[in-house]
Amino acid sequence: MYTFDVNDMTCGHCVQTIETAVKGVDGAAAVTIDLTDHAVKIASAEPASSFADAIKDAGYTPQLRA
Ligand SMILES: [Cu+2]
């Protein structure tokens, strides 16, 4: 399970865009997005860096929560 802080995710449209980006890396990933907390939680066997790159490519700034 990875949690990314995405502070420039501000509305439902951002949530949809990021969810699509995550599913593009792993269609079987379980994605939970908390807009209030600006958190994107991903359960997947793919590496965190792949999701970070996809979220960046979608135009956002992900920071992997330690
Ligand atoms: Cu938005």
N, CA, C, O and the ligand as a Tripos MOL2 file, in Angstrom:
@<TRIPOS>MOLECULE
protein
  265   263    67     0     0
PROTEIN
NO_CHARGES

@<TRIPOS>ATOM
      1 N           0.8440   -1.2010    0.0000 N.3       1 MET1
      2 CA          0.0000    0.0000    0.0000 C.3       1 MET1
      3 C           0.8730    1.2410    0.0000 C.2       1 MET1
      4 O           1.7300    1.4140    0.8660 O.2       1 MET1
      5 N           0.6450    2.1080   -0.9850 N.am      2 TYR2
      6 CA          1.3610    3.3750   -1.0550 C.3       2 TYR2
      7 C           0.3770    4.5010   -0.7570 C.2       2 TYR2
      8 O          -0.7920    4.4370   -1.1380 O.2       2 TYR2
      9 N           0.8600    5.5210   -0.0790 N.am      3 THR3
     10 CA          0.0670    6.7360    0.0640 C.3       3 THR3
     11 C           0.8690    7.8990   -0.4900 C.2       3 THR3
     12 O           1.9940    8.1670   -0.0670 O.2       3 THR3
     13 N           0.2600    8.5790   -1.4440 N.am      4 PHE4
     14 CA          0.8590    9.7950   -1.9950 C.3       4 PHE4
     15 C           0.0790   10.9990   -1.4880 C.2       4 PHE4
     16 O          -1.1520   11.0020   -1.4940 O.2       4 PHE4
     17 N           0.7950   12.0040   -1.0570 N.am      5 ASP5
     18 CA          0.1840   13.3090   -0.8320 C.3       5 ASP5
     19 C           0.2210   14.0540   -2.1620 C.2       5 ASP5
     20 O           1.2810   14.2130   -2.7690 O.2       5 ASP5
     21 N          -0.9330   14.5030   -2.5990 N.am      6 VAL6
     22 CA         -1.0220   15.2660   -3.8510 C.3       6 VAL6
     23 C          -1.7500   16.5690   -3.5180 C.2       6 VAL6
     24 O          -2.9750   16.6650   -3.5940 O.2       6 VAL6
     25 N          -0.9490   17.5600   -3.1500 N.am      7 ASN7
     26 CA         -1.5500   18.7900   -2.6160 C.3       7 ASN7
     27 C          -2.2100   19.6460   -3.6870 C.2       7 ASN7
     28 O          -3.0290   20.5090   -3.3700 O.2       7 ASN7
     29 N          -1.8630   19.4160   -4.9650 N.am      8 ASP8
     30 CA         -2.5320   20.1760   -6.0220 C.3       8 ASP8
     31 C          -3.7410   19.4230   -6.5950 C.2       8 ASP8
     32 O          -4.2520   19.7850   -7.6550 O.2       8 ASP8
     33 N          -4.1870   18.4040   -5.9110 N.am      9 MET9
     34 CA         -5.4540   17.7220   -6.2400 C.3       9 MET9
     35 C          -6.5610   18.4410   -5.4540 C.2       9 MET9
     36 O          -6.6560   18.3060   -4.2340 O.2       9 MET9
     37 N          -7.3870   19.2010   -6.1660 N.am     10 THR10
     38 CA         -8.2770   20.1290   -5.4710 C.3      10 THR10
     39 C          -9.7660   19.9050   -5.7000 C.2      10 THR10
     40 O         -10.5850   20.4910   -4.9910 O.2      10 THR10
     41 N         -10.1400   19.0750   -6.6710 N.am     11 CYS11
     42 CA        -11.5700   18.9190   -6.9350 C.3      11 CYS11
     43 C         -11.8580   17.5350   -7.5140 C.2      11 CYS11
     44 O         -10.9510   16.7300   -7.7250 O.2      11 CYS11
     45 N         -13.1170   17.2860   -7.7600 N.am     12 GLY12
     46 CA        -13.5290   15.9780   -8.2730 C.3      12 GLY12
     47 C         -12.9180   15.6480   -9.6180 C.2      12 GLY12
     48 O         -12.6650   14.4850   -9.9320 O.2      12 GLY12
     49 N         -12.6830   16.6870  -10.4100 N.am     13 HIS13
     50 CA        -12.0490   16.4480  -11.7090 C.3      13 HIS13
     51 C         -10.6240   15.9290  -11.5310 C.2      13 HIS13
     52 O         -10.1970   15.0120  -12.2320 O.2      13 HIS13
     53 N          -9.9010   16.5170  -10.5970 N.am     14 CYS14
     54 CA         -8.5400   16.0390  -10.3020 C.3      14 CYS14
     55 C          -8.5780   14.5810   -9.8650 C.2      14 CYS14
     56 O          -7.7550   13.7740  -10.2950 O.2      14 CYS14
     57 N          -9.5330   14.2530   -9.0130 N.am     15 VAL15
     58 CA         -9.6600   12.8810   -8.5050 C.3      15 VAL15
     59 C          -9.8400   11.9090   -9.6650 C.2      15 VAL15
     60 O          -9.2040   10.8560   -9.7070 O.2      15 VAL15
     61 N         -10.7150   12.2710  -10.6100 N.am     16 GLN16
     62 CA        -10.9700   11.4050  -11.7640 C.3      16 GLN16
     63 C          -9.7160   11.2440  -12.6120 C.2      16 GLN16
     64 O          -9.3930   10.1420  -13.0540 O.2      16 GLN16
     65 N          -9.0090   12.3570  -12.8370 N.am     17 THR17
     66 CA         -7.8090   12.3370  -13.6740 C.3      17 THR17
     67 C          -6.7380   11.4480  -13.0470 C.2      17 THR17
     68 O          -6.0880   10.6610  -13.7360 O.2      17 THR17
     69 N          -6.5640   11.5830  -11.7410 N.am     18 ILE18
     70 CA         -5.5310   10.8110  -11.0520 C.3      18 ILE18
     71 C          -5.9130    9.3360  -10.9920 C.2      18 ILE18
     72 O          -5.0640    8.4580  -11.1450 O.2      18 ILE18
     73 N          -7.1850    9.0760  -10.7710 N.am     19 GLU19
     74 CA         -7.6230    7.6800  -10.7330 C.3      19 GLU19
     75 C          -7.3760    7.0110  -12.0820 C.2      19 GLU19
     76 O          -6.9290    5.8650  -12.1410 O.2      19 GLU19
     77 N          -7.6660    7.7250  -13.1530 N.am     20 THR20
     78 CA         -7.4260    7.1890  -14.4980 C.3      20 THR20
     79 C          -5.9320    6.9360  -14.7190 C.2      20 THR20
     80 O          -5.5540    5.9210  -15.3040 O.2      20 THR20
     81 N          -5.0830    7.8580  -14.2500 N.am     21 ALA21
     82 CA         -3.6350    7.7000  -14.4000 C.3      21 ALA21
     83 C          -3.1400    6.4630  -13.6490 C.2      21 ALA21
     84 O          -2.3070    5.7060  -14.1500 O.2      21 ALA21
     85 N          -3.6660    6.2750  -12.4460 N.am     22 VAL22
     86 CA         -3.2680    5.1170  -11.6340 C.3      22 VAL22
     87 C          -3.6970    3.8180  -12.3060 C.2      22 VAL22
     88 O          -2.9370    2.8510  -12.3550 O.2      22 VAL22
     89 N          -4.9230    3.8070  -12.8220 N.am     23 LYS23
     90 CA         -5.4380    2.5990  -13.4830 C.3      23 LYS23
     91 C          -4.6810    2.3110  -14.7770 C.2      23 LYS23
     92 O          -4.6380    1.1710  -15.2410 O.2      23 LYS23
     93 N          -4.0820    3.3590  -15.3560 N.am     24 GLY24
     94 CA         -3.2720    3.1710  -16.5500 C.3      24 GLY24
     95 C          -1.9870    2.4180  -16.2610 C.2      24 GLY24
     96 O          -1.4450    1.7450  -17.1390 O.2      24 GLY24
     97 N          -1.4980    2.5290  -15.0380 N.am     25 VAL25
     98 CA         -0.3020    1.7860  -14.6210 C.3      25 VAL25
     99 C          -0.6880    0.3510  -14.2680 C.2      25 VAL25
    100 O          -0.0060   -0.5950  -14.6610 O.2      25 VAL25
    101 N          -1.7670    0.1970  -13.5380 N.am     26 ASP26
    102 CA         -2.2170   -1.1230  -13.0870 C.3      26 ASP26
    103 C          -3.7390   -1.0970  -12.9970 C.2      26 ASP26
    104 O          -4.3190   -0.5420  -12.0640 O.2      26 ASP26
    105 N          -4.3690   -1.7130  -13.9970 N.am     27 GLY27
    106 CA         -5.8360   -1.7400  -14.0460 C.3      27 GLY27
    107 C          -6.4520   -2.4600  -12.8690 C.2      27 GLY27
    108 O          -7.6310   -2.2640  -12.5720 O.2      27 GLY27
    109 N          -5.6690   -3.3020  -12.1860 N.am     28 ALA28
    110 CA         -6.1750   -4.0560  -11.0490 C.3      28 ALA28
    111 C          -5.8720   -3.3750   -9.7160 C.2      28 ALA28
    112 O          -6.2150   -3.9030   -8.6580 O.2      28 ALA28
    113 N          -5.2340   -2.2110   -9.7620 N.am     29 ALA29
    114 CA         -4.8930   -1.5080   -8.5120 C.3      29 ALA29
    115 C          -6.1600   -1.0960   -7.7700 C.2      29 ALA29
    116 O          -7.1570   -0.7160   -8.3830 O.2      29 ALA29
    117 N          -6.1060   -1.1750   -6.4480 N.am     30 ALA30
    118 CA         -7.1890   -0.6540   -5.6130 C.3      30 ALA30
    119 C          -6.8100    0.7740   -5.2260 C.2      30 ALA30
    120 O          -5.7940    0.9980   -4.5680 O.2      30 ALA30
    121 N          -7.6310    1.7350   -5.6390 N.am     31 VAL31
    122 CA         -7.3190    3.1500   -5.4400 C.3      31 VAL31
    123 C          -8.3430    3.7660   -4.5000 C.2      31 VAL31
    124 O          -9.5500    3.6470   -4.7140 O.2      31 VAL31
    125 N          -7.8510    4.4220   -3.4620 N.am     32 THR32
    126 CA         -8.7220    5.1580   -2.5460 C.3      32 THR32
    127 C          -8.2000    6.5890   -2.4890 C.2      32 THR32
    128 O          -7.0390    6.8270   -2.1560 O.2      32 THR32
    129 N          -9.0700    7.5340   -2.8150 N.am     33 ILE33
    130 CA         -8.6460    8.9350   -2.8500 C.3      33 ILE33
    131 C          -9.4490    9.7330   -1.8310 C.2      33 ILE33
    132 O         -10.6800    9.7180   -1.8280 O.2      33 ILE33
    133 N          -8.7180   10.4280   -0.9700 N.am     34 ASP34
    134 CA         -9.3390   11.3030    0.0290 C.3      34 ASP34
    135 C          -9.0150   12.7420   -0.3600 C.2      34 ASP34
    136 O          -7.9130   13.2340   -0.1160 O.2      34 ASP34
    137 N          -9.9850   13.3980   -0.9630 N.am     35 LEU35
    138 CA         -9.7570   14.7510   -1.4770 C.3      35 LEU35
    139 C          -9.4810   15.7300   -0.3320 C.2      35 LEU35
    140 O          -8.6320   16.6110   -0.4660 O.2      35 LEU35
    141 N         -10.1720   15.5890    0.7600 N.am     36 THR36
    142 CA         -9.9980   16.5010    1.8950 C.3      36 THR36
    143 C          -8.5730   16.4440    2.4350 C.2      36 THR36
    144 O          -7.9910   17.4630    2.8090 O.2      36 THR36
    145 N          -8.0220   15.2270    2.4670 N.am     37 ASP37
    146 CA         -6.6830   14.9870    3.0030 C.3      37 ASP37
    147 C          -5.6180   15.0690    1.8910 C.2      37 ASP37
    148 O          -4.4240   14.9560    2.1670 O.2      37 ASP37
    149 N          -6.0550   15.2660    0.6390 N.am     38 HIS38
    150 CA         -5.1560   15.2890   -0.5250 C.3      38 HIS38
    151 C          -4.3250   14.0090   -0.5940 C.2      38 HIS38
    152 O          -3.1510   14.0410   -0.9620 O.2      38 HIS38
    153 N          -4.9450   12.8810   -0.2360 N.am     39 ALA39
    154 CA         -4.2310   11.6160   -0.1740 C.3      39 ALA39
    155 C          -4.7240   10.6520   -1.2520 C.2      39 ALA39
    156 O          -5.9240   10.5270   -1.4950 O.2      39 ALA39
    157 N          -3.7620    9.9690   -1.8960 N.am     40 VAL40
    158 CA         -4.0650    8.9380   -2.8780 C.3      40 VAL40
    159 C          -3.4510    7.6430   -2.3610 C.2      40 VAL40
    160 O          -2.2290    7.5160   -2.2840 O.2      40 VAL40
    161 N          -4.3010    6.6870   -2.0100 N.am     41 LYS41
    162 CA         -3.8290    5.4020   -1.4910 C.3      41 LYS41
    163 C          -3.9860    4.3530   -2.5760 C.2      41 LYS41
    164 O          -5.0430    4.2270   -3.1930 O.2      41 LYS41
    165 N          -2.9120    3.5980   -2.7990 N.am     42 ILE42
    166 CA         -2.8870    2.6320   -3.8940 C.3      42 ILE42
    167 C          -2.3880    1.2950   -3.3670 C.2      42 ILE42
    168 O          -1.3240    1.2130   -2.7520 O.2      42 ILE42
    169 N          -3.1670    0.2510   -3.6160 N.am     43 ALA43
    170 CA         -2.7170   -1.1060   -3.3210 C.3      43 ALA43
    171 C          -2.4100   -1.7780   -4.6560 C.2      43 ALA43
    172 O          -3.3040   -1.9850   -5.4760 O.2      43 ALA43
    173 N          -1.1310   -2.1170   -4.8670 N.am     44 SER44
    174 CA         -0.7100   -2.6810   -6.1440 C.3      44 SER44
    175 C           0.6460   -3.3340   -5.9800 C.2      44 SER44
    176 O           1.4070   -2.9890   -5.0760 O.2      44 SER44
    177 N           0.9480   -4.2840   -6.8620 N.am     45 ALA45
    178 CA          2.2740   -4.9100   -6.8890 C.3      45 ALA45
    179 C           3.2570   -4.1070   -7.7240 C.2      45 ALA45
    180 O           4.4560   -4.3840   -7.7000 O.2      45 ALA45
    181 N           2.7680   -3.1130   -8.4650 N.am     46 GLU46
    182 CA          3.6650   -2.2700   -9.2620 C.3      46 GLU46
    183 C           4.4470   -1.3390   -8.3380 C.2      46 GLU46
    184 O           3.9660   -0.9960   -7.2580 O.2      46 GLU46
    185 N           5.6650   -0.9190   -8.7570 N.am     47 PRO47
    186 CA          6.4720   -0.0460   -7.8910 C.3      47 PRO47
    187 C           5.8640    1.3500   -7.7300 C.2      47 PRO47
    188 O           5.2050    1.8620   -8.6350 O.2      47 PRO47
    189 N           6.0940    1.9450   -6.5800 N.am     48 ALA48
    190 CA          5.5630    3.2810   -6.2850 C.3      48 ALA48
    191 C           6.0050    4.2960   -7.3300 C.2      48 ALA48
    192 O           5.2510    5.2040   -7.6790 O.2      48 ALA48
    193 N           7.2400    4.1400   -7.8340 N.am     49 SER49
    194 CA          7.7680    5.1260   -8.7880 C.3      49 SER49
    195 C           6.9460    5.1640  -10.0730 C.2      49 SER49
    196 O           6.8280    6.2160  -10.7010 O.2      49 SER49
    197 N           6.3720    4.0160  -10.4720 N.am     50 SER50
    198 CA          5.5420    3.9990  -11.6870 C.3      50 SER50
    199 C           4.3040    4.8570  -11.4910 C.2      50 SER50
    200 O           3.8810    5.5700  -12.4000 O.2      50 SER50
    201 N           3.7200    4.7810  -10.2850 N.am     51 PHE51
    202 CA          2.5290    5.5900  -10.0100 C.3      51 PHE51
    203 C           2.8990    7.0660   -9.8760 C.2      51 PHE51
    204 O           2.1590    7.9450  -10.3180 O.2      51 PHE51
    205 N           4.0510    7.3260   -9.2620 N.am     52 ALA52
    206 CA          4.4980    8.7170   -9.1280 C.3      52 ALA52
    207 C           4.6650    9.3440  -10.5110 C.2      52 ALA52
    208 O           4.2480   10.4800  -10.7380 O.2      52 ALA52
    209 N           5.2810    8.5930  -11.4410 N.am     53 ASP53
    210 CA          5.4910    9.1120  -12.7920 C.3      53 ASP53
    211 C           4.1590    9.3690  -13.4920 C.2      53 ASP53
    212 O           3.9910   10.3880  -14.1620 O.2      53 ASP53
    213 N           3.2140    8.4430  -13.3360 N.am     54 ALA54
    214 CA          1.9190    8.5850  -14.0070 C.3      54 ALA54
    215 C           1.1500    9.7900  -13.4650 C.2      54 ALA54
    216 O           0.4950   10.5060  -14.2220 O.2      54 ALA54
    217 N           1.2320   10.0090  -12.1620 N.am     55 ILE55
    218 CA          0.5230   11.1520  -11.5580 C.3      55 ILE55
    219 C           1.1860   12.4570  -12.0040 C.2      55 ILE55
    220 O           0.5020   13.4500  -12.2530 O.2      55 ILE55
    221 N           2.5120   12.4530  -12.1060 N.am     56 LYS56
    222 CA          3.2180   13.6350  -12.6120 C.3      56 LYS56
    223 C           2.8210   13.9150  -14.0540 C.2      56 LYS56
    224 O           2.5520   15.0580  -14.4240 O.2      56 LYS56
    225 N           2.7850   12.8430  -14.8790 N.am     57 ASP57
    226 CA          2.4220   13.0100  -16.2860 C.3      57 ASP57
    227 C           1.0090   13.5740  -16.4280 C.2      57 ASP57
    228 O           0.7030   14.2570  -17.4050 O.2      57 ASP57
    229 N           0.1500   13.2840  -15.4480 N.am     58 ALA58
    230 CA         -1.2240   13.8080  -15.4800 C.3      58 ALA58
    231 C          -1.2730   15.2750  -15.0480 C.2      58 ALA58
    232 O          -2.3210   15.9160  -15.1330 O.2      58 ALA58
    233 N          -0.1350   15.8040  -14.5840 N.am     59 GLY59
    234 CA         -0.0640   17.2240  -14.2780 C.3      59 GLY59
    235 C          -0.0870   17.5670  -12.7970 C.2      59 GLY59
    236 O          -0.2930   18.7210  -12.4220 O.2      59 GLY59
    237 N           0.1250   16.5580  -11.9570 N.am     60 TYR60
    238 CA          0.0630   16.7890  -10.5100 C.3      60 TYR60
    239 C           1.4210   16.5060   -9.8570 C.2      60 TYR60
    240 O           2.3570   16.0290  -10.4980 O.2      60 TYR60
    241 N           1.4910   16.8170   -8.5660 N.am     61 THR61
    242 CA          2.7510   16.7350   -7.8440 C.3      61 THR61
    243 C           2.6140   15.7510   -6.6770 C.2      61 THR61
    244 O           2.2330   16.1420   -5.5730 O.2      61 THR61
    245 N           2.9240   14.4770   -6.9250 N.am     62 PRO62
    246 CA          2.7810   13.4780   -5.8580 C.3      62 PRO62
    247 C           4.0120   13.4230   -4.9580 C.2      62 PRO62
    248 O           5.1440   13.5260   -5.4300 O.2      62 PRO62
    249 N           3.7820   13.2630   -3.6830 N.am     63 GLN63
    250 CA          4.8740   13.0310   -2.7300 C.3      63 GLN63
    251 C           4.5320   11.7670   -1.9590 C.2      63 GLN63
    252 O           3.4990   11.6820   -1.2940 O.2      63 GLN63
    253 N           5.4230   10.7860   -2.0620 N.am     64 LEU64
    254 CA          5.1940    9.5280   -1.3630 C.3      64 LEU64
    255 C           5.2910    9.7540    0.1340 C.2      64 LEU64
    256 O           6.3030   10.2430    0.6360 O.2      64 LEU64
    257 N           4.2370    9.3950    0.8370 N.am     65 ARG65
    258 CA          4.2190    9.5920    2.2930 C.3      65 ARG65
    259 C           5.1050    8.5370    2.9410 C.2      65 ARG65
    260 O           4.9970    7.3540    2.6170 O.2      65 ARG65
    261 N           5.9650    8.9460    3.8390 N.am     66 ALA66
    262 CA          6.9080    8.0190    4.4770 C.3      66 ALA66
    263 C           6.1800    7.1320    5.4800 C.2      66 ALA66
    264 O           6.8030    6.2850    6.1200 O.2      66 ALA66
    265 CU         -9.4880   19.5840   -9.8930 Cu       67 CU67
@<TRIPOS>BOND
     1     1     2 1
     2     2     3 1
     3     3     4 2
     4     3     5 am
     5     5     6 1
     6     6     7 1
     7     7     8 2
     8     7     9 am
     9     9    10 1
    10    10    11 1
    11    11    12 2
    12    11    13 am
    13    13    14 1
    14    14    15 1
    15    15    16 2
    16    15    17 am
    17    17    18 1
    18    18    19 1
    19    19    20 2
    20    19    21 am
    21    21    22 1
    22    22    23 1
    23    23    24 2
    24    23    25 am
    25    25    26 1
    26    26    27 1
    27    27    28 2
    28    27    29 am
    29    29    30 1
    30    30    31 1
    31    31    32 2
    32    31    33 am
    33    33    34 1
    34    34    35 1
    35    35    36 2
    36    35    37 am
    37    37    38 1
    38    38    39 1
    39    39    40 2
    40    39    41 am
    41    41    42 1
    42    42    43 1
    43    43    44 2
    44    43    45 am
    45    45    46 1
    46    46    47 1
    47    47    48 2
    48    47    49 am
    49    49    50 1
    50    50    51 1
    51    51    52 2
    52    51    53 am
    53    53    54 1
    54    54    55 1
    55    55    56 2
    56    55    57 am
    57    57    58 1
    58    58    59 1
    59    59    60 2
    60    59    61 am
    61    61    62 1
    62    62    63 1
    63    63    64 2
    64    63    65 am
    65    65    66 1
    66    66    67 1
    67    67    68 2
    68    67    69 am
    69    69    70 1
    70    70    71 1
    71    71    72 2
    72    71    73 am
    73    73    74 1
    74    74    75 1
    75    75    76 2
    76    75    77 am
    77    77    78 1
    78    78    79 1
    79    79    80 2
    80    79    81 am
    81    81    82 1
    82    82    83 1
    83    83    84 2
    84    83    85 am
    85    85    86 1
    86    86    87 1
    87    87    88 2
    88    87    89 am
    89    89    90 1
    90    90    91 1
    91    91    92 2
    92    91    93 am
    93    93    94 1
    94    94    95 1
    95    95    96 2
    96    95    97 am
    97    97    98 1
    98    98    99 1
    99    99   100 2
   100    99   101 am
   101   101   102 1
   102   102   103 1
   103   103   104 2
   104   103   105 am
   105   105   106 1
   106   106   107 1
   107   107   108 2
   108   107   109 am
   109   109   110 1
   110   110   111 1
   111   111   112 2
   112   111   113 am
   113   113   114 1
   114   114   115 1
   115   115   116 2
   116   115   117 am
   117   117   118 1
   118   118   119 1
   119   119   120 2
   120   119   121 am
   121   121   122 1
   122   122   123 1
   123   123   124 2
   124   123   125 am
   125   125   126 1
   126   126   127 1
   127   127   128 2
   128   127   129 am
   129   129   130 1
   130   130   131 1
   131   131   132 2
   132   131   133 am
   133   133   134 1
   134   134   135 1
   135   135   136 2
   136   135   137 am
   137   137   138 1
   138   138   139 1
   139   139   140 2
   140   139   141 am
   141   141   142 1
   142   142   143 1
   143   143   144 2
   144   143   145 am
   145   145   146 1
   146   146   147 1
   147   147   148 2
   148   147   149 am
   149   149   150 1
   150   150   151 1
   151   151   152 2
   152   151   153 am
   153   153   154 1
   154   154   155 1
   155   155   156 2
   156   155   157 am
   157   157   158 1
   158   158   159 1
   159   159   160 2
   160   159   161 am
   161   161   162 1
   162   162   163 1
   163   163   164 2
   164   163   165 am
   165   165   166 1
   166   166   167 1
   167   167   168 2
   168   167   169 am
   169   169   170 1
   170   170   171 1
   171   171   172 2
   172   171   173 am
   173   173   174 1
   174   174   175 1
   175   175   176 2
   176   175   177 am
   177   177   178 1
   178   178   179 1
   179   179   180 2
   180   179   181 am
   181   181   182 1
   182   182   183 1
   183   183   184 2
   184   183   185 am
   185   185   186 1
   186   186   187 1
   187   187   188 2
   188   187   189 am
   189   189   190 1
   190   190   191 1
   191   191   192 2
   192   191   193 am
   193   193   194 1
   194   194   195 1
   195   195   196 2
   196   195   197 am
   197   197   198 1
   198   198   199 1
   199   199   200 2
   200   199   201 am
   201   201   202 1
   202   202   203 1
   203   203   204 2
   204   203   205 am
   205   205   206 1
   206   206   207 1
   207   207   208 2
   208   207   209 am
   209   209   210 1
   210   210   211 1
   211   211   212 2
   212   211   213 am
   213   213   214 1
   214   214   215 1
   215   215   216 2
   216   215   217 am
   217   217   218 1
   218   218   219 1
   219   219   220 2
   220   219   221 am
   221   221   222 1
   222   222   223 1
   223   223   224 2
   224   223   225 am
   225   225   226 1
   226   226   227 1
   227   227   228 2
   228   227   229 am
   229   229   230 1
   230   230   231 1
   231   231   232 2
   232   231   233 am
   233   233   234 1
   234   234   235 1
   235   235   236 2
   236   235   237 am
   237   237   238 1
   238   238   239 1
   239   239   240 2
   240   239   241 am
   241   241   242 1
   242   242   243 1
   243   243   244 2
   244   243   245 am
   245   245   246 1
   246   246   247 1
   247   247   248 2
   248   247   249 am
   249   249   250 1
   250   250   251 1
   251   251   252 2
   252   251   253 am
   253   253   254 1
   254   254   255 1
   255   255   256 2
   256   255   257 am
   257   257   258 1
   258   258   259 1
   259   259   260 2
   260   259   261 am
   261   261   262 1
   262   262   263 1
   263   263   264 2
@<TRIPOS>SUBSTRUCTURE
     1 MET1         2 RESIDUE 1 A MET
     2 TYR2         6 RESIDUE 1 A TYR
     3 THR3        10 RESIDUE 1 A THR
     4 PHE4        14 RESIDUE 1 A PHE
     5 ASP5        18 RESIDUE 1 A ASP
     6 VAL6        22 RESIDUE 1 A VAL
     7 ASN7        26 RESIDUE 1 A ASN
     8 ASP8        30 RESIDUE 1 A ASP
     9 MET9        34 RESIDUE 1 A MET
    10 THR10       38 RESIDUE 1 A THR
    11 CYS11       42 RESIDUE 1 A CYS
    12 GLY12       46 RESIDUE 1 A GLY
    13 HIS13       50 RESIDUE 1 A HIS
    14 CYS14       54 RESIDUE 1 A CYS
    15 VAL15       58 RESIDUE 1 A VAL
    16 GLN16       62 RESIDUE 1 A GLN
    17 THR17       66 RESIDUE 1 A THR
    18 ILE18       70 RESIDUE 1 A ILE
    19 GLU19       74 RESIDUE 1 A GLU
    20 THR20       78 RESIDUE 1 A THR
    21 ALA21       82 RESIDUE 1 A ALA
    22 VAL22       86 RESIDUE 1 A VAL
    23 LYS23       90 RESIDUE 1 A LYS
    24 GLY24       94 RESIDUE 1 A GLY
    25 VAL25       98 RESIDUE 1 A VAL
    26 ASP26      102 RESIDUE 1 A ASP
    27 GLY27      106 RESIDUE 1 A GLY
    28 ALA28      110 RESIDUE 1 A ALA
    29 ALA29      114 RESIDUE 1 A ALA
    30 ALA30      118 RESIDUE 1 A ALA
    31 VAL31      122 RESIDUE 1 A VAL
    32 THR32      126 RESIDUE 1 A THR
    33 ILE33      130 RESIDUE 1 A ILE
    34 ASP34      134 RESIDUE 1 A ASP
    35 LEU35      138 RESIDUE 1 A LEU
    36 THR36      142 RESIDUE 1 A THR
    37 ASP37      146 RESIDUE 1 A ASP
    38 HIS38      150 RESIDUE 1 A HIS
    39 ALA39      154 RESIDUE 1 A ALA
    40 VAL40      158 RESIDUE 1 A VAL
    41 LYS41      162 RESIDUE 1 A LYS
    42 ILE42      166 RESIDUE 1 A ILE
    43 ALA43      170 RESIDUE 1 A ALA
    44 SER44      174 RESIDUE 1 A SER
    45 ALA45      178 RESIDUE 1 A ALA
    46 GLU46      182 RESIDUE 1 A GLU
    47 PRO47      186 RESIDUE 1 A PRO
    48 ALA48      190 RESIDUE 1 A ALA
    49 SER49      194 RESIDUE 1 A SER
    50 SER50      198 RESIDUE 1 A SER
    51 PHE51      202 RESIDUE 1 A PHE
    52 ALA52      206 RESIDUE 1 A ALA
    53 ASP53      210 RESIDUE 1 A ASP
    54 ALA54      214 RESIDUE 1 A ALA
    55 ILE55      218 RESIDUE 1 A ILE
    56 LYS56      222 RESIDUE 1 A LYS
    57 ASP57      226 RESIDUE 1 A ASP
    58 ALA58      230 RESIDUE 1 A ALA
    59 GLY59      234 RESIDUE 1 A GLY
    60 TYR60      238 RESIDUE 1 A TYR
    61 THR61      242 RESIDUE 1 A THR
    62 PRO62      246 RESIDUE 1 A PRO
    63 GLN63      250 RESIDUE 1 A GLN
    64 LEU64      254 RESIDUE 1 A LEU
    65 ARG65      258 RESIDUE 1 A ARG
    66 ALA66      262 RESIDUE 1 A ALA
    67 CU67       265 GROUP 0 **** ****
